[in-house]
Amino acid sequence: MQNPKNDKLSQIVSRRNALHLTNAVVLAAVTGILIWAAGRFPAVVESVYRPFSRFILNILAWITNIVPISLAEILLCILAIIGVVAVGYLIIRLITGPKRLSVFFSWLVRVLSFAASLVFAFYLLWGLNYHAPPLAETLSLSVQPRSQEELANLTRYLAEKANALAVIIERDEDGSVAAGTWKDMAHAVAEEFSHVTGRPEMPVKPILLSKPLSYMQTSGVFTPYTGEANVNTNNVATDLPFTMAHELAHRYAIAPENEANFFAFYALHNSDSPLLSYSAYLSALRSAHNALASANYDLFAETTATYHELVLLDLREYSRHWSSYEGKVAEASAKVYNTYLITQGQDSGIRSYGEMVDLLLAWYAAESR
């Protein structure tokens, strides 16, 4: 004779499984519809979804700013621990417990329900911004094929600006840039960024596990669930302001990497702070001269000869820093992130970072008129 209590427990578990499975299926379907609709109606994304996304993310940023450290990083660590425990529990139950198929199914539907909820929240809060009209369109920039000479002219212009700023920013005795405190820099970048967005911006947050993140060649992470723009503190001083602005651009609902890069430059290049402006021009110069080196090495060599020795020093320091963290972890991380970008419609994957140059060329052409 069966125990009535066991029958009742089985019914409860079955109902819960059904609810979790239904939640996963419904949220997956709604998410798919949202992505499809965003791809079909980019004008609606720009006029309705992006303002909504900016508003919600800004509120989240103000709330989470109460805590000085990254809540997203803490939650991710907690989630990782829970995941390990959950998998360990499943393995033990599958080896030692009864009703193994039932146990596995219950575990699986809960994981699917949780994953579907996370993905739905991602697209509800931020992910559909990948389908907004191009930033060039909203800024009235004409992106079009440009000649190698135009690329060389852009590079020379950026080098001229960087040269002028390199000699006036504060430096240590060895010539390296004196960054000041993280807090001061973060607040300065947020204030500068707010001049462009027209709203008060919360500063970025430092990542506690910055050193391990460096082995993934990751300089920052934006987390839509908490509205936090998180930045790797293990970086050279000349790149930190630009990276901070890049993550703030993501929070401002600019999703594609090349557009976030350009918007970071756009927000900082006219700053009254020589360091912030220098960071913008140096990062733009790095992208432009890499593109020129691939297109025409003779023009690249000719242009590089105009760089001030301090600019060359800072470029070498940046290269040395990040090359010291290259390896298998960085390669694996690049493949994962490349796949993520492609799934978001960024067909160039990680190479979309280089497409910042197309926006810079369009901007420079407009500035030169």
Helices and strands as residue ranges (DSSP letters): H 4-40, H 42-44, I 45-49, H 50-64, H 71-96, H 100-125, G 127-131, H 135-138, H 148-166, H 182-197, E 205-207, H 210-214, E 220-223, E 228-232, H 240-251, H 257-268, H 274-295, H 297-304, H 309-323, H 328-343, G 349-355, H 356-367
